[in-house]
């Protein structure tokens, strides 16, 4: 029986995780919206704790750090003028860390993220945040198209239960795992357990 391999493995790609000192860390939509209310994620608190740890290590290593926040309608989901749309306090940006607001799942779409990354001269981007199957996945795929070497910190991401289209539910854990497996096939290096240093 053949052992399953990703396209990246079959092509002999270098899957060594990048050093944080040579990377740009992009924290995607780690906003209060995902902690309570209709979009509360089952794994949000654990992912936030892991992302805060990753952010601390990235700052210490000298990574270039970018915060991305989804901008919704006033009074609605992701209202940036309300507490629900604010970035989680433990992951707040420092004065030298840009906050980029987006209106679409892909953090590059309609923003200056690509230009800002370009000024760093770095091709390694590390993604963390919410939701794994949506904005993290969309940004990872676009990052590959734009010539970046993409890594996703799996433990710093989370997602939610989704309807399966047949009257049932696909659990958040399954959605998260499938999204990461899809990305690992061609789009990104997937790391776990604090593997980035």
N, C-alpha and C positions, 0 to 999 in steps of 0.2 A: 504494500500500500504506500502511495506517495504522501510525503509530509507536505501539508499546505504551507505555501510561502507567499509573501506579498510580492507585488511587482517590483518594489524597491529591492527586496532580497534577491529576486531572480535577476535583476539587472546589475547586482554587485554594488549597489549604492552604499556609501559610507553612512552608517546609521549611528555613529558615535554622537552622543549628545554634545551640543556646543558648550563652551565655557561661558558663564554669565558675563565675564569680563569682556567677551567678544560679541555680545548679543544686545539686542533691543528687547526688553520685556514689554509686552502689550497686555494690559489688564482690561478685559472687555466686559462692560456692563455689570460690574460688581456693585449693584445698586440696591437700595432698600426695598425696591419693588419686589425683589425675589425672596424677601424674608417673611413677608406677611401678605395676606390678601389672595386674590385669585391666581396669582403667579408664584406663590410660595413654593420653593423647591425643596423636596425631601432632604437633599444632601447639601443645602446651602451653607449651614453653619460649619460643617466640616471643610467644605471647599474654601470658605472664607478664611478659616484658620490656616489652612495650607497655603492659600494665596498670600496671606500676611507674612508667613514664614518665608515664602519664596521672594516676596518683595524686599524683606529685610536682607536676605542673602544677596539679592541683585544689587541693592544699594551699596552694600559693603564691597561687592566685587567691582563696582564701577560700571554696571550695565546702564545703557540709555533706557529710560523708563517713560512709557506713554500710557496715559489713562484714557479709556474710551467710555463714553456714557451715551446711552440711547436717549434721544430727545423725543418725547411724545407730546401730545396735545395738553394744553393747560386744562387742569381739572380731570385729566384722564390718566391712563397708564403712562408711566415714565415722565410725569410732569416735573421738569427740572427745577421749577420754582417751588416745589413742595418737597417735604421730607421723603416721600416715597420715591422720588426721582434722584435723590442725592446718592452720591457714592458712599458706600459703607465707611463709617468713620475710621475703622482700623486700616483702611486702604486709601485714605485721603492722600491727594497729591501734595508733594512738597513744592516749594516755589519754583524749582528748576525742572519740574516734571509737567509737561503739557497735558491738558485735559481736552480731548477732541470729542465734539458732539456729533453724533450720526443720526440719520433718520431711516437707514436701511440696515438689514442684517450684516452685510459686508462692511467692515469698518473702513475700507478703502473707498467705498462708493460715496461720492459727493463730499469728501473730506480732503484735507491736505496731509493725511497720514503718510502716504507714499513719499511726498516731498520732504516731510519732516524726517522720516527714516533715512532718506537719501543723504541728508546733511551729516549723518553720523558716519557714513562710509562703511557701515556694517551690513552684512547680508544675512546674518542669523537673526531670526525673530522667534521669540518664545511667547506663546499665547497661553493665557489663563483667563477663566471667567465663565460667564453665563450667556446663553445656554449651550451646552456641548453640541447639540444637533443643529442649532440655528446659527447664532452669530459667531461662535468659535469656528464651526465648520465652514461657514461662508467666508470668513476672513482667512482661514488657512488655505482654502482652495484658491482664493484670489491672490494670496501671497505667493503661491507657487507660480501662478501665471505672470506675476510681476518680477520674477527672478529671485525671490527670497528663498532661503533654506529655512523651512518651518519646523518648529518643535512645539508640541502641545504638552503641558504639564497636566496629566489626567486627573491627579488628585486635587488640583485647584480649579476644577470645572464641575458643573452639575447641570442637571436638566430636570424635566418634569414628566409625569405620566402623560401619555397621549392616547386618544381614542384610536382603536385599530381599524375603524371603518366597517366593522361587522358587529357592533354592539358591545364590544369588549374594550379592554384597556391594555396597552403595552406599558409595563412598569418603567419608571424613570431609570432604574438601574439598567434595564435592557436597552432603552433608548440611548443612554450614555455609552454603554459598551459597544453597541452597534455603530454609533457615530464615530467612536475612536477607531474601531476596526476598519471602517471605510476609509478614514483619513490615513491610517497606517499603510494601506495598500499602495498608495502612490503620492499622497499629498504632504505627509508630515511624519516626523519622528515622534513617537509617543513615549513619554517618560513617566515614571511613577516613583513613589517612595523617596522623595527628596533627592533624586538622582542628579539634579543640576547643581553645579558648584561654580 
